[in-house]
Amino acid sequence: MTADASPSRLDDDDYPAYTMGRAAELLGTTPGFLRAIGEARLITPLRSEGGHRRYSRYQLRIAARARELVDKGTPIEAACRIIVLEDQLEEAQRINAEYRRAGGSSGPSAAA
């Protein structure tokens, strides 16, 4: 078994396992849509040695969210911006939760 086919890689959400054609097929979209969200810098596919785009499962989930928004009538650029902002908000909430856990109940909410 080669390193590229090892079981740990199969479980890795960031491993670029999907070609553009397969990714488009899984998402029910076109390669042009994937290129467009790449141009909008929502996702940056890795390239194979031959220069072909490869997508990870994580990137496919992001692309699926973009497609969902576009299908509801959101322009692609706006959909990409919404997804970036959602991601930033989620990260900020995660960091805040870590600070609250690390600080215990001595924060401002304890005084209220």
C-alpha positions, 0 to 999 in steps of 0.5 A: 500500500502506498502512502497516498492510499494509507487508511489515515489519509482516507480519514483525513478531511484535508487530504485532496482526494477528489478531482475537479470532475468528481468534486463537481459530480458529488456536489451536483454542480459544474467544474465552472462553479468550482473554478468560480469559488476558487477565483473568489478565494473561498477555497484553494484546491491543491494541485497534482503533479500534473497541475490538476485541481484536487479537493478535500472533503473539507473543501467540498463541504465549503463548496456545498454551502456556497452552492446552497446559497447560490441556489437560493439566489445569492450572488457567488461573490456574496455567498463566498463572503457570507461563508468567510464571515460565518467561519470567522464568527464560529472561530471567535465564538470558539475562542471566547468559549475557551477563554471562559473555560480557562477563566472560570466564573471570574469574568464579567458575567459573574458580576451580573 
